[in-house]
Amino acid sequence: MKRPFGIASIVGLIVLTLSSHVHAGPKEEGLAVFDKFLASFTAANVDEVVDLFAPDALFWGTTMHDLATSPAGVRQYFSSMSTMKPNERRASALGISSTVVLSDSVVLVSGIWQIDQVVDGEATVRAFRISLAVVKRGDRWLIAQFHNSPRPATPPR
């Protein structure tokens, strides 16, 4: 007697069902790029950070005077990360964020993030505002526009 569904068919149906639930749309893909940026930034991995940017990205770092428009400019900005001291620790976290999906290949992300840093036993917390445009080029999602600035102190009430 021939079975209508073999083990391979059942496994295939399960994989197909699960894959439809884990398929990320543009919003999730855009946020995943920012999550990867935070992880790479926290790990002080300059190569991974720079690799997240499109070759023609527009980049305004927090302390930059001029706009960077090349991978070399982005690399130069983040190069100081590679000189973190052994006794320096850093954690980065995304707080409130908003996402606008412009198309299947363009996502805007704006939000608040912070850096918790310990250097020589002294802790600091710095909060920032961030806006980025994430675009799909080929099969990769890349940062095409990035702007970061310090978040002003909360006004007294």
FILUMTI-803704 format. One line per field, with one value per residue: x, y, z of N, C-alpha, C in turn. Coordinates in steps of 0.05 Angstrom, whole numbers, always signed. Each point is the difference from the previous one (the first is absolute). Example, Ala and Ser with C-alpha at 12.3 -4.5 7.8 and 13.67 -1.06 7.14 Angstrom:
BEGIN
n.east	+264_-7
n.north	-114_+21
n.up	+156_-14
ca.east	-18_+16
ca.north	+24_+24
ca.up	+0_+1
c.east	+18_-15
c.north	+24_+22
c.up	+0_+14
***
This chain:
BEGIN
n.east	+17_-6_+17_-21_+9_+24_+20_+12_-24_-2_+26_-3_-23_+13_+21_-17_-14_+21_+9_-26_+5_+23_-15_+22_-17_-4_-21_-4_+2_-15_-17_+2_+1_-19_-13_+6_-8_-21_-5_+4_-16_-18_+4_-3_-17_+21_+11_-12_+7_+24_+0_-12_+19_-19_+12_-24_+2_-21_+22_-16_+25_-2_+26_-12_+19_+10_-17_-2_+12_+18_+6_+19_-19_-16_+19_+7_-26_-4_+21_-9_-21_+18_+0_-23_+1_+18_+3_-5_-24_-16_-23_-14_-20_-18_-9_-14_-14_+1_-17_+9_-18_+20_+13_+0_+12_-18_+16_-16_+21_-16_+18_-1_+26_+13_+21_+3_+18_+19_+14_+20_-21_+1_-26_-7_-22_-1_-19_-10_-4_-14_+8_-11_+10_-15_+18_-16_+24_-12_+15_+13_-5_+3_+16_-19_-12_+17_-15_+20_-14_+13_-12_-14_+10_-13_-17_+7_-15
n.north	-23_+18_+13_+15_+0_+3_-9_-3_-9_-14_-8_-4_-10_-13_-5_-6_-14_-10_-4_-6_-11_-10_+2_+14_+20_+20_+3_-26_+0_+22_-9_-22_+17_+14_-22_-7_+25_-2_-25_+8_+21_-14_-17_+25_-12_+15_-23_-11_+20_+3_-26_+12_+17_+13_-7_+8_-11_+13_+9_+5_-2_-7_-4_-8_+13_-20_+0_-26_-5_-13_-25_+13_+17_-20_-13_+23_+5_-25_+9_+21_-14_-3_+23_-14_+11_-17_+22_+3_+3_-10_+12_-9_+17_-11_+24_+22_-13_+12_-13_+9_-17_+9_-23_-20_+23_+15_+2_+17_+4_+8_+8_-11_+4_-17_+12_-23_+16_-17_+22_-17_-16_+19_+0_+0_+15_-5_+19_-13_+17_-18_+5_-20_-2_-22_-9_-13_-9_-11_-17_+24_+3_+26_+13_+15_+5_+15_+6_+8_+6_+15_-15_+22_+12_-16_+17_+18_-12
n.up	+0_-18_+16_+5_+24_-11_+15_-24_-8_+22_-1_-26_+7_+19_-16_-19_+18_+11_-24_-4_+24_-10_-22_-2_+6_-16_+15_+1_-27_-1_+18_-15_-21_+11_+5_-25_-7_+17_-9_-25_+5_+14_-20_-7_-17_-6_-8_+21_+15_-11_+3_+20_-9_-15_-23_-6_+24_+10_+12_+20_+8_+25_-4_-22_-11_-16_-20_+8_-23_+15_-7_-13_-6_-6_-14_-11_-3_-7_-12_+14_-9_-19_+13_+3_+24_+9_+15_-25_+10_-19_+4_-21_+1_-17_+3_+3_-18_-23_-15_-23_-11_-15_+0_-18_-8_+13_+22_+13_+16_+20_+17_+23_+3_+15_+11_+12_+12_+4_+9_+6_-1_-18_+8_-26_-2_-26_-3_-22_-20_-14_-24_-12_-25_+0_-18_-16_-1_-21_+14_+2_+25_-8_+16_-11_+23_+14_+20_+16_+21_+18_+17_-3_+21_+16_-12_+19_+17
ca.east	-17_+16_-9_-4_+20_+23_+13_+12_-22_-8_+21_-2_-23_+7_+19_-15_-18_+17_+15_-18_-3_+25_+7_+0_-7_+19_+2_+17_+27_+13_+8_+21_+25_+7_+8_+27_+17_+4_+17_+27_+11_+6_+23_+22_+9_-1_-5_-28_-15_+3_-13_-29_-6_+2_+24_-6_-16_+3_+6_+5_+6_-6_+19_+11_-3_-8_-14_+16_-15_+15_+7_+24_-9_-13_+21_+16_-15_-1_+26_+9_-10_+19_+20_-12_+18_-9_-18_-23_-22_-21_-25_-17_-27_-20_-23_-24_+6_-22_+9_-17_+7_-7_-5_+11_+29_+9_-12_+11_+0_+8_-4_+18_+17_+18_+25_+8_+28_+16_+28_+15_-19_-19_-22_-14_-22_-5_-23_+2_-22_+10_-17_+14_-15_+11_-9_+7_+15_+5_-12_+9_-11_+22_-6_+5_+1_+4_+4_+0_+5_-6_-27_+1_-10_-29_-5_-13_-29
ca.north	+23_+24_+21_+25_+18_-12_+16_+24_+19_+12_+19_+23_+16_+14_+21_+21_+14_+16_+21_+23_+15_+14_+18_+28_+20_+23_+12_-17_+1_+26_-1_-20_+14_+17_-18_-9_+23_+3_-22_+4_+24_-8_-18_+16_-13_+21_-12_-7_+25_+12_-18_+4_+24_-1_+15_+28_+9_+27_-6_+21_-10_+18_+21_+8_+27_-2_-25_-21_-11_-23_-20_+10_+20_-15_-14_+19_+8_-22_-12_+2_-22_-21_+6_-2_-11_-26_+4_+16_-16_+16_-14_+18_-10_+16_+6_+5_+4_+0_-10_+6_-15_+15_-20_-26_+2_+24_+3_+21_-6_+22_-8_+8_-22_+9_-14_-2_-5_+0_+3_+3_-2_+22_-6_+22_-7_+21_-6_+11_-2_-11_-4_-13_-12_-26_-7_-27_+1_-28_-16_+11_+25_+16_+27_+20_+26_-3_+25_-5_+24_-3_+6_+21_-8_+3_+26_-3_+4
ca.up	+0_-3_+17_-15_+9_+13_+20_-13_-6_+25_+8_-19_+7_+25_-6_-15_+19_+18_-15_-5_+25_+7_-21_+9_-20_-1_+26_+16_-12_+6_+29_+4_-7_+23_+21_-7_+4_+29_+10_-11_+13_+27_-1_-11_-24_-20_-26_-2_-1_-26_-20_+1_-15_-29_-9_-5_+23_+11_+28_+20_+27_+22_+3_-26_-11_-28_-9_-14_-23_-10_+21_+13_+20_+22_+15_+15_+24_+20_+4_+28_+15_+1_+20_+27_+20_+11_+23_-10_-9_-12_-7_-15_-1_-13_+16_-16_-28_-19_-26_-22_-23_-25_-22_+7_+1_+14_+27_+17_+28_+17_+28_+22_+10_+20_+4_+28_-3_+24_-5_+25_+23_+0_-18_-13_-18_-19_-17_-27_-19_-24_-24_-22_-22_-7_-27_-10_-25_-6_+22_+25_+11_+7_+9_-21_+12_+29_+15_+29_+15_+28_+9_+20_+27_+4_+13_+27_+0
c.east	+18_-13_-3_+21_+23_+12_+11_-22_-9_+20_-1_-23_+5_+19_-13_-17_+17_+13_-19_-4_+26_+9_-3_-7_+20_+4_+20_+29_+15_+8_+22_+27_+9_+9_+29_+20_+7_+19_+29_+14_+8_+25_+25_+12_-4_-7_-30_-18_+1_-14_-30_-9_+3_+25_-4_-17_+7_+2_+6_+4_-5_+18_+12_-6_-11_-13_+20_-17_+14_+5_+25_-8_-14_+21_+16_-15_+0_+27_+9_-11_+21_+21_-12_+20_-11_-20_-25_-22_-22_-24_-17_-28_-18_-24_-24_+8_-26_+12_-21_+10_-9_-5_+12_+30_+11_-16_+14_-3_+9_-4_+20_+17_+19_+25_+5_+29_+14_+29_+14_-19_-20_-21_-11_-22_-4_-23_+2_-26_+13_-21_+16_-19_+14_-12_+9_+14_+9_-14_+8_-15_+23_-9_+8_+2_+0_+4_-3_+6_-6_-29_+1_-11_-30_-4_-14_-30_-8
c.north	+25_+22_+26_+21_-15_+19_+26_+20_+14_+21_+24_+18_+16_+23_+22_+17_+18_+23_+23_+17_+16_+18_+28_+18_+23_+13_-15_-1_+26_+1_-19_+13_+18_-17_-10_+23_+2_-22_+4_+24_-8_-18_+15_-12_+19_-12_-7_+25_+12_-17_+3_+24_-5_+16_+30_+12_+29_-4_+25_-14_+21_+24_+11_+28_+0_-27_-19_-12_-24_-19_+10_+20_-13_-15_+19_+8_-21_-12_+1_-23_-22_+5_-1_-13_-27_+4_+16_-19_+18_-18_+21_-13_+20_+4_+2_+4_+0_-8_+7_-17_+15_-18_-26_+1_+25_+3_+22_-8_+25_-9_+12_-24_+11_-18_+1_-9_+1_+1_+5_+1_+22_-4_+26_-11_+24_-9_+15_-2_-10_-1_-14_-10_-25_-8_-28_+3_-29_-16_+10_+25_+16_+28_+19_+28_-4_+28_-6_+26_-5_+7_+22_-11_+6_+27_-4_+7_+19
c.up	+0_+18_-16_+8_+14_+20_-13_-6_+25_+10_-18_+7_+26_-5_-15_+18_+19_-15_-6_+24_+7_-23_+10_-23_+1_+28_+18_-10_+7_+29_+5_-7_+24_+24_-4_+4_+30_+10_-9_+14_+29_+2_-11_-25_-24_-27_-3_-1_-29_-21_-1_-17_-30_-8_-3_+23_+7_+30_+17_+27_+20_+2_-26_-8_-28_-5_-13_-21_-12_+23_+16_+22_+24_+17_+17_+26_+21_+7_+30_+17_+4_+21_+28_+19_+11_+24_-8_-9_-10_-6_-15_-1_-14_+19_-18_-29_-17_-27_-21_-24_-25_-23_+10_+3_+14_+26_+15_+29_+15_+29_+19_+7_+20_+1_+30_-1_+27_-9_+26_+24_+1_-21_-11_-17_-18_-18_-26_-14_-26_-22_-21_-20_-7_-27_-7_-27_-6_+22_+27_+8_+11_+10_-22_+11_+30_+13_+29_+14_+30_+6_+21_+27_+1_+14_+27_-2_+21
***
